[in-house]
Amino acid sequence: MSLFNFWKKEENNIFDENITIEETRFVVLDTETTGFDYDNDRILCIGALVLQNGVISVQDSFEIYLEQEHYDKSTAQIHGILKDLLIKRPTELEALQQFLDFLGDSIIIAHHTIFDITMINKALVRNELPQLTNKTLDTAYLYKKTLIKSHLFERKDHYTLDDLADKFDISKKDRHTALGDAYITAIAFLKIVKKLREKKAVNLNSLFKY
């Protein structure tokens, strides 16, 4: 797949009503970063895997560590990625090119999607590449739509990936690794769709209308 095949025309963002959620190729994404500042922090690792036909394709996964000059000791305690990590790390540009080839025009799923997408778009701009135009779904937002509306039930403003893992009894063995978090997010997405379908019929287009 060409690097720029992901650069879609607007009409390609309209989905065929006949395409099911199962048939759709989703790429479930997570990034590990030096921090949360969009301008000054950097991506250290991108992890992603394909979700299609209700199957999480672990064998069709993507994980890449990026060469970066900026590191932060406080966040390193969370993700464990050290500056002197002895693995092959491509440049930011090379890593982005590889990721875009893997992503193609798939729909992106992530937890608190805006953070990962913004970090990637900032990196794309730094490397003079077009920003992502892929459709996105946020498991943090979709999860709220599964909750019962009742004054007896206290709803939180924000639900973490740990919250979803606990709710759906998902193992947190590889938590705070990019690929591990992507895997947890993928399982959570499947559980969320199942919950939504218990309420009413759900198709691909309706996921974007919640």
Secondary structure, 3 states (H helix, E strand, C coil): CCHHHHCCCHHHHCCCCCCCCCCCCEEEEEEEECCCCCCCCCEEEEEEEEEECCEEEEEEEEEEECCCCCCCHHHHHHHCCCCCCCCCCCCHHHHHHHHHHHHCCCEEEECCHHHHHHHHHHHHHHCCCCCCCCCEEEHHHHHHCCCCCCCCCCCCCCCCHHHHHHHCCCCCCCCCCHHHHHHHHHHHHHHHHHHHHHHCCCCHHHHCCC
